[in-house]
Amino acid sequence: MPQQDRIGLRIGFIGAGRVAKGLAWGLAQGGESVVAAASRDPASAAQLAARISGCRAAATAQDVIDGSDLVFVTVPDDAIAAVADSLNWRKDLAVVHCSGATEVAALASAARAGARIGGFHPLQLFADPDVALAGLPGCTVAIEAEEPLLGRLEQLAQALRCRTIRLPPGCRARYHAAAHYAAGFVITLLNEAVELWRSFGVEREDTIRALLPLLRGTAASVERSGLAQGLAGTYSRGDIGTLEKHLADLARFGPDALHLYCELGLRSIPLGLERGAYDAQRADAMRALLQRALNS
């Protein structure tokens, strides 16, 4: 990263878990100055600092604040407000948290002391910090802040080679809930498929191996063509005969599976219409079948 593009701030981390490590290592690789990290687990702070030249494992969170210009509060979501309330902030400081669902107001005590506050949430899985570090380029960071902090945080996202979106105040929980449809709920839906296939003797591992290429192909299709044009299968074609077969068999399998299928089917029809695969009359016929099954 060219020198002129760096934000020129000393960056510190309060909390040295997986998110902190992935971000700190990525920012350091991008040329930013990560100077300190503190954690309830000193070994975790030492591990974060060991991979960054000029970074130290601080004895306390207050030590991080006193030696930094921008502080990332990377503690568990439920602890953000309590940690912020326990520390002494100053007016020339910027303070951000990395929670997707927690409002920036959790940092209100820092704001009352005159610090600029914000949110910086990488839309990335951080189960392993090294895997997350490798996956950061190209992911999106949701940023909530006022200028001039907003611009600084967008520069940091550039250092990580990430895209950015701006979140208005008050919408973080909705933003975070929506992300579950592309992550955790996909796993839930795969588990539904596992249960259906188990009913005719296919084991979990075989089901996953069979369906993962389908999932990867779906993601690739959406990336290439968009949501509507990336849609495939029954609801992309308006195939009423296949829909009737699905409903009849799922009704025999059980009401929970049937009702989930109907809810998802009803939400798929608008995409099929947008794709131009069938007309409103066929869409209405499909909706009627799904509603009848849903109400049965």
SEDO-465956 format. One record per residue (C-alpha): x, y, z. Coordinates in nm, 3 decimals, always signed. Layout:
<nodes>
[[X, Y, Z]]
...
</nodes>
This chain:
<nodes>
[[+0.000, +0.000, +0.000]]
[[+0.154, +0.337, -0.096]]
[[+0.262, +0.554, +0.198]]
[[+0.025, +0.835, +0.103]]
[[-0.274, +0.601, +0.130]]
[[-0.208, +0.501, +0.490]]
[[-0.422, +0.669, +0.753]]
[[-0.116, +0.745, +0.967]]
[[-0.277, +0.652, +1.299]]
[[-0.151, +0.428, +1.575]]
[[-0.401, +0.142, +1.592]]
[[-0.468, -0.063, +1.906]]
[[-0.692, -0.357, +1.989]]
[[-0.882, -0.422, +2.311]]
[[-0.957, -0.791, +2.285]]
[[-0.721, -1.025, +2.102]]
[[-0.942, -1.307, +1.981]]
[[-0.997, -1.438, +1.631]]
[[-1.150, -1.119, +1.487]]
[[-0.876, -0.901, +1.635]]
[[-0.599, -1.124, +1.507]]
[[-0.739, -1.144, +1.154]]
[[-0.791, -0.769, +1.133]]
[[-0.466, -0.670, +1.303]]
[[-0.254, -0.898, +1.087]]
[[-0.438, -0.783, +0.774]]
[[-0.397, -0.414, +0.858]]
[[-0.029, -0.461, +0.931]]
[[+0.017, -0.638, +0.598]]
[[-0.161, -0.344, +0.435]]
[[+0.095, -0.102, +0.576]]
[[-0.100, +0.031, +0.874]]
[[+0.062, +0.087, +1.215]]
[[-0.079, -0.163, +1.466]]
[[+0.096, -0.076, +1.791]]
[[-0.072, -0.260, +2.080]]
[[-0.319, -0.525, +2.188]]
[[-0.460, -0.619, +2.527]]
[[-0.663, -0.918, +2.636]]
[[-0.787, -1.092, +2.947]]
[[-0.569, -1.374, +2.814]]
[[-0.213, -1.235, +2.796]]
[[-0.105, -1.523, +2.573]]
[[-0.363, -1.424, +2.313]]
[[-0.240, -1.064, +2.308]]
[[+0.117, -1.187, +2.280]]
[[+0.024, -1.411, +1.987]]
[[-0.139, -1.119, +1.805]]
[[+0.156, -0.888, +1.867]]
[[+0.424, -1.143, +1.780]]
[[+0.340, -1.133, +1.408]]
[[+0.347, -0.753, +1.377]]
[[+0.666, -0.552, +1.384]]
[[+0.646, -0.274, +1.642]]
[[+0.334, -0.413, +1.811]]
[[+0.335, -0.493, +2.182]]
[[+0.114, -0.695, +2.413]]
[[-0.014, -0.429, +2.653]]
[[-0.064, -0.502, +3.021]]
[[-0.409, -0.341, +3.032]]
[[-0.678, -0.207, +2.802]]
[[-0.605, +0.142, +2.933]]
[[-0.245, +0.104, +2.815]]
[[-0.378, +0.041, +2.462]]
[[-0.592, +0.356, +2.477]]
[[-0.309, +0.572, +2.608]]
[[-0.076, +0.467, +2.324]]
[[-0.320, +0.465, +2.032]]
[[-0.508, +0.706, +1.806]]
[[-0.766, +0.451, +1.686]]
[[-0.887, +0.171, +1.912]]
[[-1.074, -0.138, +1.798]]
[[-1.291, -0.284, +2.076]]
[[-1.295, -0.649, +1.968]]
[[-1.451, -0.812, +2.273]]
[[-1.767, -1.028, +2.268]]
[[-2.078, -0.833, +2.168]]
[[-2.243, -0.844, +2.511]]
[[-1.927, -0.704, +2.674]]
[[-1.873, -0.402, +2.447]]
[[-2.069, -0.148, +2.651]]
[[-1.934, -0.270, +2.984]]
[[-1.575, -0.259, +2.861]]
[[-1.624, +0.086, +2.712]]
[[-1.781, +0.215, +3.034]]
[[-1.487, +0.087, +3.240]]
[[-1.217, +0.283, +3.058]]
[[-1.094, +0.642, +3.035]]
[[-1.127, +0.788, +2.685]]
[[-1.010, +1.118, +2.541]]
[[-1.135, +1.361, +2.279]]
[[-0.856, +1.311, +2.022]]
[[-0.930, +0.938, +1.997]]
[[-1.134, +0.728, +1.754]]
[[-1.305, +0.415, +1.890]]
[[-1.484, +0.147, +1.687]]
[[-1.631, -0.195, +1.756]]
[[-1.652, -0.487, +1.515]]
[[-1.994, -0.627, +1.605]]
[[-2.249, -0.670, +1.330]]
[[-2.560, -0.646, +1.547]]
[[-2.456, -0.415, +1.833]]
[[-2.540, -0.048, +1.790]]
[[-2.256, +0.204, +1.788]]
[[-2.426, +0.362, +2.091]]
[[-2.264, +0.087, +2.299]]
[[-1.957, +0.313, +2.281]]
[[-2.150, +0.611, +2.423]]
[[-1.912, +0.655, +2.717]]
[[-1.625, +0.715, +2.472]]
[[-1.839, +0.964, +2.280]]
[[-1.922, +1.152, +2.600]]
[[-1.549, +1.193, +2.659]]
[[-1.521, +1.350, +2.313]]
[[-1.395, +1.050, +2.115]]
[[-1.527, +0.975, +1.767]]
[[-1.708, +0.640, +1.757]]
[[-1.809, +0.396, +1.485]]
[[-1.866, +0.040, +1.371]]
[[-1.642, -0.167, +1.143]]
[[-1.788, -0.511, +1.069]]
[[-1.614, -0.739, +0.817]]
[[-1.874, -0.968, +0.662]]
[[-1.648, -1.267, +0.701]]
[[-1.628, -1.587, +0.904]]
[[-1.359, -1.573, +1.173]]
[[-1.356, -1.932, +1.296]]
[[-0.981, -1.937, +1.227]]
[[-0.784, -1.608, +1.211]]
[[-0.543, -1.728, +0.942]]
[[-0.828, -1.852, +0.722]]
[[-1.010, -1.522, +0.782]]
[[-0.696, -1.327, +0.695]]
[[-0.667, -1.510, +0.364]]
[[-1.036, -1.451, +0.294]]
[[-1.049, -1.080, +0.377]]
[[-0.954, -0.950, +0.028]]
[[-1.278, -0.905, -0.164]]
[[-1.512, -0.932, +0.135]]
[[-1.733, -0.641, +0.241]]
[[-1.695, -0.427, +0.552]]
[[-2.006, -0.256, +0.688]]
[[-1.907, +0.084, +0.826]]
[[-2.105, +0.319, +1.045]]
[[-1.946, +0.649, +1.147]]
[[-1.955, +1.020, +1.084]]
[[-1.685, +1.209, +0.900]]
[[-1.391, +1.233, +0.935]]
[[-1.384, +0.887, +1.094]]
[[-1.599, +0.743, +0.815]]
[[-1.335, +0.823, +0.554]]
[[-1.057, +0.686, +0.773]]
[[-1.239, +0.357, +0.820]]
[[-1.302, +0.328, +0.448]]
[[-0.927, +0.372, +0.395]]
[[-0.863, +0.091, +0.642]]
[[-1.100, -0.131, +0.446]]
[[-0.897, -0.049, +0.135]]
[[-0.582, -0.154, +0.322]]
[[-0.751, -0.491, +0.377]]
[[-0.853, -0.496, +0.006]]
[[-1.219, -0.508, +0.109]]
[[-1.531, -0.351, -0.035]]
[[-1.742, -0.126, +0.189]]
[[-2.105, -0.045, +0.254]]
[[-2.230, +0.234, +0.479]]
[[-2.481, +0.155, +0.751]]
[[-2.717, +0.425, +0.879]]
[[-2.777, +0.437, +1.255]]
[[-3.034, +0.196, +1.396]]
[[-3.021, -0.080, +1.132]]
[[-2.738, -0.303, +1.252]]
[[-2.955, -0.584, +1.388]]
[[-3.150, -0.601, +1.060]]
[[-2.829, -0.596, +0.857]]
[[-2.683, -0.874, +1.072]]
[[-2.998, -1.086, +1.063]]
[[-3.004, -1.063, +0.684]]
[[-2.649, -1.196, +0.663]]
[[-2.765, -1.520, +0.824]]
[[-2.954, -1.605, +0.506]]
[[-2.623, -1.628, +0.320]]
[[-2.433, -1.809, +0.596]]
[[-2.583, -1.989, +0.896]]
[[-2.925, -2.048, +0.744]]
[[-2.767, -2.206, +0.438]]
[[-2.624, -2.469, +0.671]]
[[-2.967, -2.510, +0.828]]
[[-3.117, -2.569, +0.484]]
[[-2.845, -2.820, +0.401]]
[[-2.937, -3.001, +0.720]]
[[-3.299, -3.014, +0.600]]
[[-3.175, -3.180, +0.282]]
[[-2.973, -3.426, +0.490]]
[[-3.287, -3.528, +0.680]]
[[-3.485, -3.575, +0.359]]
[[-3.215, -3.792, +0.201]]
[[-3.167, -3.994, +0.521]]
[[-3.530, -4.100, +0.486]]
[[-3.431, -4.310, +0.183]]
[[-3.099, -4.430, +0.318]]
[[-2.832, -4.178, +0.216]]
[[-2.589, -4.090, +0.496]]
[[-2.510, -3.734, +0.606]]
[[-2.156, -3.730, +0.465]]
[[-2.271, -3.855, +0.125]]
[[-2.549, -3.596, +0.113]]
[[-2.309, -3.313, +0.192]]
[[-2.058, -3.432, -0.069]]
[[-2.337, -3.451, -0.325]]
[[-2.489, -3.110, -0.250]]
[[-2.181, -2.893, -0.194]]
[[-2.097, -2.878, -0.568]]
[[-2.457, -2.769, -0.624]]
[[-2.417, -2.498, -0.362]]
[[-2.089, -2.379, -0.511]]
[[-2.245, -2.374, -0.857]]
[[-2.537, -2.169, -0.729]]
[[-2.304, -1.912, -0.573]]
[[-2.102, -1.893, -0.895]]
[[-2.418, -1.850, -1.100]]
[[-2.538, -1.562, -0.882]]
[[-2.196, -1.398, -0.898]]
[[-2.194, -1.426, -1.276]]
[[-2.558, -1.350, -1.359]]
[[-2.731, -1.198, -1.055]]
[[-3.011, -1.330, -0.835]]
[[-3.294, -1.373, -1.083]]
[[-3.087, -1.497, -1.375]]
[[-2.885, -1.717, -1.141]]
[[-3.199, -1.896, -1.021]]
[[-3.226, -2.256, -1.139]]
[[-3.468, -2.542, -1.093]]
[[-3.844, -2.562, -1.059]]
[[-3.903, -2.197, -0.969]]
[[-3.684, -2.068, -1.249]]
[[-3.900, -2.252, -1.504]]
[[-4.246, -2.236, -1.352]]
[[-4.268, -2.615, -1.361]]
[[-4.608, -2.680, -1.203]]
[[-4.598, -3.056, -1.257]]
[[-4.275, -3.087, -1.058]]
[[-4.409, -2.856, -0.789]]
[[-4.714, -3.080, -0.745]]
[[-4.488, -3.385, -0.706]]
[[-4.278, -3.204, -0.444]]
[[-4.584, -3.107, -0.242]]
[[-4.740, -3.452, -0.253]]
[[-4.425, -3.625, -0.136]]
[[-4.339, -3.373, +0.135]]
[[-4.693, -3.397, +0.271]]
[[-4.624, -3.767, +0.330]]
[[-4.285, -3.692, +0.487]]
[[-4.416, -3.445, +0.744]]
[[-4.578, -3.103, +0.795]]
[[-4.262, -2.922, +0.909]]
[[-4.071, -3.005, +0.591]]
[[-4.376, -2.924, +0.378]]
[[-4.435, -2.584, +0.540]]
[[-4.070, -2.479, +0.514]]
[[-4.068, -2.576, +0.146]]
[[-4.387, -2.375, +0.084]]
[[-4.251, -2.064, +0.253]]
[[-3.933, -2.080, +0.048]]
[[-4.125, -2.154, -0.269]]
[[-4.349, -1.851, -0.225]]
[[-4.041, -1.632, -0.190]]
[[-3.884, -1.786, -0.501]]
[[-4.170, -1.705, -0.739]]
[[-4.094, -1.330, -0.766]]
[[-3.741, -1.417, -0.878]]
[[-3.881, -1.648, -1.145]]
[[-4.106, -1.370, -1.268]]
[[-3.815, -1.127, -1.273]]
[[-3.617, -1.382, -1.471]]
[[-3.893, -1.377, -1.733]]
[[-3.936, -1.754, -1.729]]
[[-4.317, -1.746, -1.691]]
[[-4.609, -1.507, -1.674]]
[[-4.825, -1.379, -1.388]]
[[-5.096, -1.638, -1.455]]
[[-4.854, -1.928, -1.402]]
[[-4.709, -1.755, -1.096]]
[[-5.058, -1.725, -0.947]]
[[-5.122, -2.095, -1.009]]
[[-4.798, -2.184, -0.830]]
[[-4.883, -1.956, -0.538]]
[[-5.227, -2.116, -0.507]]
[[-5.076, -2.465, -0.483]]
[[-4.822, -2.355, -0.222]]
[[-5.080, -2.165, -0.014]]
[[-5.316, -2.461, -0.019]]
[[-5.039, -2.692, +0.103]]
[[-4.928, -2.438, +0.363]]
[[-5.279, -2.413, +0.505]]
[[-5.343, -2.787, +0.504]]
</nodes>
